[in-house]
């Protein structure tokens, strides 16, 4: 069975690319596990995240984007100034690529840093 080297998803025979990452599939789970996936970008801006994923797609660089919540402090602004709201979370966006594509991807990511 083929596997995605980025998201490690398993596919039926006959598929060539991952529908999530656009990566070329490899022949086994051990081949997929051998591929190193590295973090290219992390940030709080959904707009930058979406623009970076689109730019990588346009450059035919497979990638995995995800969002998660980072536990952290958040501030609320009111007329008297800011006030710390404990227990609030902020959304963190991440984009990962294959290590073999990192240099090319980094050139595309520079404007988003």
Secondary structure, DSSP 8 states (H G I E B T S, - for coil): -EEETTT--EE-TT--B-TTT--BEESSHHHHHHS-EEEEEEES-HHHHHHHHHHHHHTT---EEEEEEEE--EEEEETTEEEEETT-EEEEEEEEEEGGGHHHHHHHHGGG-
